[in-house]
Amino acid sequence: MEEEIRKEFQSNGFSIGGAGPEDAAQILSTLLTYCINYKMSPADLVSNWEVYYLNRQLDGLKLESSYLDGFLSHLQNEVKDRIIKEEANLHIYSSNDVDMLLSNSHVDEAAFHDTPGYEQEKAPEGSSISELTPLASDRPSSSRVAKTNADRITPFATRVNKFTQQYVLNADNAVGVPSKSAEITEDEIIRRVQPSQRCYLQVQRSQPEPGCRFMYDRMEDRFNYLEDRIRKSASLFSASGFCGQPADATLASEEKMFAVGTVACDGEGHLNEKSILLQGSVEHSRGQCVRLDLKDLDHFSLFPGQVVGIEGHNPSGHCFVASKLFDSIPVSVDAQLPSAKKQAIDNESNQNSDAGTLSRALSSIIAAGPYTTTDNMLFEPLQELLSYACRKPPQLLILMGPFIDSDHPDIKKGTIDQSFHDIFHFEVLRKIQDFTQYLGNTVRVILIPSVRDAHHDFVFPQPAFDLNLLEDTTHQITSLANPCLFGSNEINFGCCTVDILKQLSGQEISRKPPGGKPGDRIGRLASHILKQQRCSPLEKVATTTDGLSV
């Protein structure tokens, strides 16, 4: 029958070969095994190979041994599709039914006995493990079927630096860290705070809402927003006590004055020392601009859209000579968000209105996508992350996109055989639902989209995912907008998946003190986000490689 297989491939224009005759014989033996296991004739086998060959856009007409693993996954997918169509209520069990509980690489039974809440979540006698992580019998994706091939070895699975600690923030100030002589695991920080108590979640800002209209901003709305931003900043500068009352920087005066406004560029190009303008508010300077002279400042860092306070004088009425620059907007001591912008997610946050009754301890895991490697769409990093979170459960799991990365090679080539929404539902959302069902009510999951998510609106600001969740997981899984601001156990989080540091790097102009050492540029760029109190402080930026213009 091997000879029949060879002739069938040759009649369709394909050849079977390798490094030598032994390789060709081994390939034919493997193809014969496929025919026997899946009850196919040589003609059926070649027909399936043609489909796989065209979908994967393979080069050449020679069937080599390196293609066999992928071809086997394709055959498994086809067979399972046929079985599911014939018996709609049949559930085909695979490693996906247990891989949320058991990881073949580094999870053992003892790890689950250390998991908080193990006793109450343990399956009763006689029940199967799959009952803890139910999976619907919907159509499995091709990547999920490929994952069932235990013989397949990927670069991610064979990496050598698993769970290697790269950096510890404030290691010297850590409280309660065991001494070096004591046994320390790679996740001692998470183990220190056990998720015995459910954390509360309060959304402070998450706009726009799903289903909103894009590119519907009126010029009047943009003007009012900028005017309100300058006026509020001027009030904070005055209330701080370190600055005087804001004055009109466009008026000629030999006396020192203090002005507040946004940094603008005199032209369409990048900012430079000769093109820096200060645009004031309508209240103080009728919205007019004045050129800034920064020759007397030994250091500064400016970018378009930055709200600053300037102290100096304007001898000619055309140029404001700055002697002091305030680039950090003061924070009011009693600043509170408007109650209308606060959204309570659960009832216990309303019941525990006394801040003293709420725990300040919080264990959290924060991860950013993509959750796939560039060589496949198996979502191995996501599965590894969820397995880790199952062993050492946090109270809060924050997952930021992209989830379905539009920059993935397979998506760019168009070789994916499923819709982006189906991939997100089966490969991402279903795994997260299984994860929350296994751990119970002690864990919360927050999903934040990215402009690189192929299945979502690629605008910024970006609305939250419109999730159709199971009723028993709606109180555990929350999707927020990009960017967003929320609080949990008296700890505030601000999340944004746009690379604002890259945009700031391309628009910023800075000067360091004479003879000063080179500073931390990334730290300086990141400080602008805190000083300006917003995730995207830029007003006008050039279109980036992502096609995104803020």
N, C-alpha and C positions, 0 to 999 in steps of 0.2 A: 504493500500500500504506500510505502514511502516513495516508490518510483511514480505512482499515480499522482501523488502530491507534487512531486517535482515537475512532471509534465504539465499539470494543471497551472502551476505558477508560470512556467515558460510560455504556455499558450496565451496567457494574459499579459505577456511582456515583462514579467518579473523573473529575477534570477535569485537563487539561494546560494550564498557564499559567505566566506569569512577569511580568516588568515590562512587557512589551509583546508585540505580535504576533510580532516577530522572535524573542523568546525562546521562544515556543511553537513556532515553526517549527524552531528549533534543537533543542529537546527532541525533537520528532517525528523529526527527522533522526537524532539519536543513538539513539532507540529502534529506528528502522528498521535502523541498523547492528547493534544487538544481535540483532535477528531474523535478519539475514543471517549474522553471524559464528557464532551458536550454533544456527542452523538451527531456529528457532522460528516458530510461527505467532503471529499477534496474540493469539489466545486463550491460548496457552501463556505468552506474555510477561506478560499481565495476571494469570494465575494465580501466576506467580513474584512479581510485584509485590505481590499480596495477602499472600503468605507473608512477604515482607520487611517490608511495611507493618505487619503484626500483630506480628512479632517485635521490631521496633524501636520499637513503640508511638508511631508518628508522629502528629503533630497535624494535623487537617484532612484534606480529601479531594482536595487539589490536588497534583499531581506537579510539583515545582519542580526547577530545574537543580541545586540544592544536594544533592538526593537521588541524583543519577545515579552519583556515584562509589561510594557505598555499595551501590547496586543492582547495579552492575557487579561488585563484589566478591562479592555474593550469587550472581549468575549463574555466575561462575567457580567458586565453591565447589560449586554444584550440578552443573555439568558435570564437574568433576574427581571428585566422588563417584560419578557414574554411570560414568565411565570406569574407575575403580578397581574397582568392583563387577563390571564386565564382564571386565576383565583384571586379575586379582588380583596378578600378578607384575610389572605395569607400574610403572615409577618415573617420575613426572612431574617433570622438572627445573624448578627455579625459582631465584630469587635466593638462596634459603636454602642452596643447594648451594655457593655461592661467597662469600656475604657474610661468612663467618667469616674468609676470607682477604683479600678485597678489599672495601674500603669506598669507595663511589662518591664520598663527600664529601671525604675528606682522606687517603686511603691511596694511596700509589704504590708502584711496584715497588722503588724504592730503599730504602724503609723496611724492607722485608723482608730486604734484604741486610744491614742493620744489626742484625737480630734475632739474638741468640746462638743458635748451633745451627742456623742457616739451612741451612748446607751439608749437614749430616747429615739434616735433615728435608726437604730439597728433593726434589720428586718426580722419579723417573727419567724419562729421555726416553721419549716415547710414552705416558706415563700422563696421565690427566686430573686437573684440579684437584680434582674431586669425590672422587677416591680418597683425598685427604688428610683430608677431613672427611666421612666417609660418613654418610648419613642414611637411615634405614630408610624403606621405602615404606609406612609406616602412614598412616592417614587424617590429612590435614592439617587443622588447625583453621581456623575461619573467619577468625581474625585473621591467621594465617599467609598465607592466600590473599589477604587484603586487602593484605598487605604487598607482594605481587608487583606491585601496580599502581604502576608507576613514575611515573605522572602525579599520584598523590596527594601533596599537600603538607600536612604536619602542623606545628603550632606548634613542636614539639621539633626537627624537621629544619631549620626556618628561624631558630632562635635565633642570636643574634649574639655571645653570650659563651661560645663553645665553648672548653673547656680554659683558662679564665681562672683564674689563681692567686688565691685569695681570702685565704689566710693562711699564713704560714710560722712554724712553731714553732721557737723558739731560733735565729732567723736569724743573730744575732750570733755564736753559738757554733758555727756549722756549720763542719765541717772539710773541706777539700778542695774548697770551692765555687769555681768559676772566677771570675776578676775580671769586673767589669762590661764591660770592654773585650772579653772573650772572648765567643764565641758561646754563648749559654745557651738551651737549649730549655726547654719548660714542664715537663719531667719529668727534669731533670738529676739529681735525687736517685736516681731509679730506674736511670738509665743508669750511675751511678757503681758500683753493685754488680751485676755481671753474673751471671745465674743459671747459671753453668757447673757448679756443684756443687749437688746435691740437698740441700735442708735436711731435718733430722730433725724429727720431731713427737712430742711426749710429752704425752698427755692426763693431767691431774692430777685434775680433777674434772669429771664429766659425768653428772649424775643428775637425774631418774630415767631408768631404762632404757626403751626402747620396749616397749609392751605392759604397762606397770605399771598398778596399780589406783589410781584417783583417790579423794580424799576418804575415805581409809581410815586417817587418822591417829587414833590413840587419845589420850585425854587424858593418859595416863601417859607416852606418848612425847613429847608436847609439853612436859610438865613436866620430864622428864629432859633434854631438849634445852636449855631455858632455864637449868636448874640447872648443867649442864655448861659452858655458855657463860660464866656469871658466875664459876664457880670457876676456869676457865682464865684469864679476864681478871684475876682477883684475883692469881693466881700470877705473871702477867706484870708487873703493877704492882709487886708486892713484889720481884721479881727485878731490876727496873730500877734500884733503889737510890735513886730519887727519892721514894718513898712508904714509909710505914710498913707494919706488918702490918695486914691488914684487921680491923676490930672491928665490934661490933654497934651499928649506928646507932640502934636503937630504945631503947637503955638511956640513962637520964638520967645525964649527966656534965658537969661544968664544964671538964674537961680536953679538950684537942684530941685528936681521933681521926681515923682514916682509914677510910672505908667504900667498898665497891664494890657496885654494883647496877645495875639497869636503870631507866630513866625510865618512869614510868607516869602515867596521868591519873586523877584522882579523879572519875570520872563518864564519861558517854558522849560528851560534847562534845569540842571542840578543847582543846588544852593552853593553859593560861594560868598566870600567876605564882602564883595562889592555889590551883591544882589540881595542882601538880607533886608527885609521890610518888617515893620511892626504894624499890624492892623489892630486898631483899638475898637472899642464898642461904640454903638450909636450914642449911648448915654454920655460917654466921656469925650469922644473925639469924632462924633458923627460918622463913625465907621470908616474914617480915612486912614491911609497908610503913610508912614514916614520911614525914610531910610535910616538904618542903624549903622553907627560907626563903633566898632568893637576894638579899636586900636589900644585902648587903655586897659583892656581885660587881658590878664595873663593866661587864662584858660576858660574854655566854654565848650559846650556841646549842644548844637541846635539842629532842628529838622523842621520841615514844613508842617504846620498844624500844631506845633508845640505852644502851650500857653505859658508865658513867662511874665515875671515882674522885672522891670528895668528901672534903675535909678541913674539919673544923669541930667544933662541939660541940652537945650536946643538953641544954640546962639543965632542961627540963621533962619530957623523956621523950616528948613528943608532937610536937615540931618540931625538926628538925635545921637549925641555922644554919650555912650554908656560908661558908667564908672562902677556899677555893681549889677550883677545878674542873679535873679532868683528863679531857678528852673524847677523847683519842687513846690507843688501846690500844697499849702498847709491843710491838715486834717482837723476838723472841728472836734472838740472833745465830746460834745453831745450829739455828734452827727448820727442820725438814724435814717434808715431808709423809709420812705413813705409806706404806710401800712397797706396801701392799695397795691404795692409792688411786691408784697410778701405773699407767698403761697404756702400754706401748710399742707404737707403731703399726707400726714396721718393724724389721727385724733389724739394720740398720746402727747404730741408736741403742744396741743392746745390745753390739755389737761395739766401738763407740767409747766404751767406758766411761770412758776418761780424758778429763776435761773439756778438757784442753789440745789434744786432737786435733780437737775440734769447732770449726767456724768460728763466730765471734761476729758476723760480718757477715750481714745479712739484708735482702733487698729484699722489700717486701710492699705489697699494695694492699688497703685495707679499705673496704668499701662497705656501706651500709644501705639497705634498701628503703623505700618501694615502688619497683619497677623498671618501672612503667608511668606514663604521664601520665594526667591525669583525663579527657582527651577520647577515649581509645581504649585498647585492650588489645593493642597491637602490640609491647610490650616493647622499645621503642626505646632507653630508657636502658641496659637490660641489654646489648643488642646493641652499643651504643656503648662500653660499659665493656669488653666482651670484645674488641672490635676494638682498643681502646687497649692492652689487656694483650697482645694478639698482637704489636703493634708494639714494645712495650717490656716484655718478659716479666718478671714478678716471680718470686721463688722461692715465695712464699706469697700466695694470693688468698683473702681472708676475705669471704664474702658473708653478711650478716645480713638476716633477714626484715623486713617481710613480702614474700613472693614473689607470692602470690595474695592481694592486699589485700582483706579483707572490707569495707573502707570505700570501695572503688572505686565510682563511680556506676553503672557497668554491672552490677556484681554486686548492688548494692542494688536496682536495678530488676528484676533477674532476666532480663536480655536476653541472657545468655550461653547459647550453644547447645551447650556442652560441659560435662562434669563438671569440677569443680575439680582432681581428680587428673589428668585427661587434659591440662588446660592446663599444670599443673606439669610433667608428663612431657615434653610436646612442646615447650613454649615456653621452659622453664627448664632442666630437667635435660638434655635432648638438646643444647641449645646448649653447656652446660658440658662435656658429654662430648666434643663436637666440638672444643672449645677445648683440652682436655687431650690429646686424641689428636694434635692438630696440633703442640703444643709439646713433647710427649714427657715423659719422666720428670723433667725439671728443674723442674716446677711442681707445687705441691700446691694443692688447693681445699678450703676448709672451709665448710660450710653450717650456719647456725644459725637455727632457726625463730623465729617471733614469734607472740604470742597473736592477732595480726590475720590470720594465715594461714588462709584459708577452708578449705583442704584438710587441716588438721592439728588436733590436740587443742588447744583454747584453754584451757589451764590453766597455772598457774605455781607451782612450777617446771615446765618443759615438756620432755617427752622429745625426743630427736633424731628426725629424719626416718628412716623405714624405707625405705631406698633399695634398689631392685633394679637394681644396676649391671652393666654389661658386665664380664667378667672382666679385660679389659685396662685398666680404669679404677678398679678397686676400691682399688688402692694409691695413687691420686692424689686421689680425692674422698672426703672424710670428713664425716660429719654428727655434730654434737655437740649436747648439750642446751642449754637456755636457762634459767639461765645456765651458763657453763662456764669452766674454767680450764685452759690448756694452755701448753706451752712449745715454742719452736722456736729452735735455735741459741743457747741460753742467754738467750733473751728470753722473758719470761712475758707472756701475754695473758689478760685477763679480759673476757669478752663477755656482755652482757645486753641484750636488745631491749625490755625493759619501760622505760617512761619513769619511772624511779625519781626523777629530779630533780623532776618535776611532783608526784609524791606527797609527796616531802619538803617541797616548797614549801607544800603545803596543810596540813602537820602541824607544821612547825617553829615554835618561838617563840625569839626572839633579842632581845638588848639590845646596843647599841653603846656604846662609851665616851662619857662626856659631852663634847660638843664635837668628837667624832670625825667624820671625813669619811665619807660613805656608802661602804660597802665593795662589793666584787664579790659580789653575792648568789649568782650562778650558781657562782662559784668556791668560795664557802663551802659551798653544798649539795653540790658535787662532792667537796669535801674530806671530807665525812662518810663517803663510800664507802671512801676510803683509810684514814681514822682507825679506822673500825669493822671494816675488813678483810673486807667482805662486799658483794655486789652489791645486796642488798635488806636494809638494816639495820632497816627498819620492822617492827614486830611486829603492831600493830593499826592498820589504816588504814581510812578510809571507802571505800566502794565507789566506784570511779572511773567516768568516762563510758564506759570500755571494759567495764564490768561485771566488772572484775577486783578481787578482794579478796585481799590477801596476808595 
